[in-house]
Amino acid sequence: MKQKTLGREFTLKGKGLHTGQNAVVLFCPAEENYGYKIERTDLSNKPIIAANAKNVTSTDRGTTLSEKGFSVGTVEHALAALYGCSIDNCHIKIYGSEFPILDGSAAEYVKKIRISGIKEQNVEREFITIRNKIEYIDELSGSRISIFPDEKFSIDLKVIFDSDVIGEQSVQFGESSDFDKEIATCRTFVFVKDIKVLLQKGLIKGGNFENAIVVYDTPIGQKELDELADIMSVEKRPSENIGYLSPLPLKYPNELARHKLLDLIGDLALSGQFIKGKIVAYCPGHRVNNLFVRTLIREIK
């Protein structure tokens, strides 16, 4: 299989989920063996940050990359789109410090990739091929990601939430799956009980009910819920009515698990190569994803 890049460049604009600031992102074709690199064009020296697992410096509600003192945040959806569309090489220019959240999924990124076209290059693609089981277990949370030898790439993912609204969800992804429709369209999510804490930490400044699934599973006082509704600029609702607050219906009953799989693919892209192997993920998250990829790279080397 040959390496691939974009047929032509394309641009996306939008607000960052955490900073709330507008950003413009230009995705450009790149030469063979280039990988993914991100250029901060809003800074005078235009630093370039390599999209590698070793450059991950924060996994707090997203994946942040840093190199030589410069950072760019919430890269996972864009990288998942490139990886899911089988793009090996792409140079990304961003005017801003965080990728646009758009509708909370990778759908718009994928749509633009498909419109721009995909160009086959002259160099053969090199894969990470698994010979023996490799596993990362997070003793603190109980999360676990394993990979087993296989000639194909697949993911079997399960999440369990202490929530009557969500409970347990699972999803499988493989070569016969439709990444564009079944995974890329699935949106990020947040619990109402976490919103105030996240805002106090300076996060989700650009979050709203249009770019995230909002889960209300633990009743709180009406006054507190009304205050959150005002902060998020949405219609107030009775505090006893638990469920999903988002105006748009779920795309799939297990959309939250599917989005976790999307995030995992974005974080796997930081391995620097496409993978042949069967991944089994239990309650993954950005921190565990990154530690798994670092373990994978170390074991392969």
N, C-alpha and C positions, 0 to 999 in steps of 0.2 A: 504494500500500500504506500502511495506517495504522500508526502506532506501537502498541506493545503493552507491557503491564505484567502483573504477576501478578494472578490473580483474587483471591487472599487471601494473607496472610502464612503463613510456615512456619518451623520451627526445626530446626536440626541441631546435634548435640553430638559432640565427639570430641577426639582428641589431635593436636597439631601434629606434623608429621614431624620438624622440626628442633629445636624447643624441648622437645618431649615434654610440654608443658603442655596441660591441658584447656581447651577453648574452647566457648562457646555462640554460635551464629550465627542471627540472625533476619533473614529475607529479607522485605521489605515492598513492597507496591505503591508506585509513585511517579508523580507527575504527568508530563504531556507534556514533552519536551525536557529531562528531568532527567538522563538517562544513568545511569551506575552510580556511586554514592558509598558509602563505607564509614565508619561511625561507630564509634569506639572507646568503647564504653559502660563499659569497665572503668576508664577514666581520669576523674578528677573533672571536667575541663572538656569531656569528650565530644567530642574533635576529630573533624572530618569530613575524610576524605581522598578526593579525586576520583580515579577510576580512569582516569587518563590516562597515555599513554606518557612524557610529560615528568616524571611523578612517580615513575618507576622509579629506585630508588637501589641495588638489588642484584639480580643475576641468578645468584647462586651457588647452584646446585641448586634454583632456584625464582625466582619473581618477587616482589620486595618493593616496596611503594609507600610513599612518605613525603611528607608535606606539613607545613610549619611545625613541623618537629622531631619529628613523630609518625609511626610506621611500622606497617605490617601486612604479614605475610609469607605466602608460598605462596598467592597469590590466583588463580593461573592456572586451576585446575580448576573453581572456582566460576564464574569469569567465562566460561570455555568453555561451561559448562552454560547460562548465561543467553544467551550469543550463539548457541549451537547450537540453542536452543529458540526463537529469534527474539524475545527480550525486549529492548526498547529501554531501558526505565526501571525501575530497582530501587534502593531504599534498603536498605542492608545494615547491621545493627547487630551488632557482634561484641564479646563479652566475652572478651577475650584478645588476644594479639599475633600470632597465626598461625591461619590457617584449618585446620580439621580435615582430616587426610589420609584418613580413613575407610579404604576398601580400596585406596587408591592410584590410584583412577580418579575420574571425575565421575558415576558411575552413580547414587549416592544423591542427589546434587544434582538430577540430571535427574528422577529418580523423584518427588522432592518437588515439583518445578515442575509436572510433569504432574498430580499429585494436586491441587495448589492451583488449577490452571486458568490460562488465559491470557486477559487482557481486552484487547480492541481499544479503542484510544483515538481521539480525534477529529482529531488532527493527522497530516498526511502524514509518512511516513518519508522522510528525506533520505539519499541514498546517496553514498558516495565512488565516483565513476565514473572509470575509467581511460581516458585518451585516448591515451597513449603509454606504451611500456615504461618501467618504473621498476625499478631493481635496486640491491641492496646486496650487495657482495662483501667478505668478511672475508679480507684478504690473509694474516693470520696462520694461520688454520685451514683456509682453502680453502672454507669454507661460503659458500653463495650463495642468496639469495632474490630472485626476479624476479616481477613482475606484468605481465600483458599485457591489452590491452583485450578485454572480453567483456561481454555483456549479463547473464551469469550469474556466480555465485560458484562457484569450484572450486579444488581444491588437488591438485597432483601432487607427491608427496614421496618422496625417496629418502635413505636413510642407509647409510653404509658404516662398519663397525667392523673394526678390526684384531683380529678374534676368530674363532676356528674355530667357536665356538658360534653366533654371530649372523651374521657375514659381511655380506652386502648384503640390505637389505629395502626394499620400496617399497609405496606405498599411494596410491590415488586417492580423492578425495572430491568429490561434486558434488550437484546438486539431487535426483538420484534415489537418493542414498545415505541409509541409515538412521542418522542421527547417534546416536540413543539406543542402538542395539544395536551398531553397527559401530565406533564411535569412543569414545563416552562410557564404555563398560565396560572400556576397555583401561588397564592399570595401569602405574604408574611402575616404574623398574628401577634397579638398582645393581650394580656389579661388586664381587666379593669383594675384589679387590686394592685397591679404593678405600675400603673401609669403615673401616679403622683411621685413615687420613688424615682422613676426614670427621669421625670422632668426635673426633680431636685438634683439629680446627677448631671444635668445639662444635656440629656439625651432626648430623642424623639421630638425635637422642636419642629420638625417638618411632618410629623405624623398626623393623620386624620382618618376618618372613617372611609375615605375613598382609596387609601393606599395600604390598609391593614384590616385584617379580620379582628374584631374586638370581641373578646370572650368575657362575658359577665356570668361567672359561676359561683361567686361568693357574695351573698347579699350584703350591702352596706347601707348606711343611713341615707334617707332621701336627700338631706341637705348636702352630704358629701357627693352623692351621685349627680345632683344638680350642678354643683361646682365644677365637677369634671366635664359635664356636658357643656358648660359655658367655656371652659378652657379649650375644649375640642371643637367648639362652635357647631354643636349638633343639638337635635331636638331632645328635650327632657323626656324621661320615661319613668314609670313607677318602679321603685327600688325592689319590689318583690318579684318582678318579672325577670327571671334569669334566662340566659341563652346567648345568642349572638346578636350584638348591637348593630353590626354593619348593615347598611341599607341594601347592599347587593347580596343575593343568595350565594351559598357555597357552590362552587363549580363541581365538587365531588364530595360525597359524605366524609371521605378521608383526606380532604384538601390540606389539612394541617400536616399530616404525615408526608404527603406529596411535596409540600414546601420544604420540610426537613430534608427530603431527598434532594431537592433542588440545591439547597444550601450545601449539602454534602458534596455534590458534584462540583460546585464552585470551589470548595476548599480542596477537593482532589486535584483540581486543575493546577494547584500550586505545587504539585509533584514535578511539574515540568515535562511530563510525558503522558501519553495515553497508556491505560492499564489493561492488561489481560488477567482476569481473575474474578472470582465470585466474592463480593463483599457482603457480610452480614453485620448490620448495624442495629444496636439496641440503645434507644434513647440518646442519639447523637446530638451534638451541639457544636458550635464553632470552635470552642476550646478543645474539646475531645477530638474533633475532626483534624485540627492542626497537629495535635500531639500524635495522632495515628499516622498522618502523612509523614511527619518527621521520623517516626519509628520505622515506617515502610522504607523510606529513603536510606536510613541508616542500615537496616537489615539487608537491603538489596546491595548496597555498597560493600 
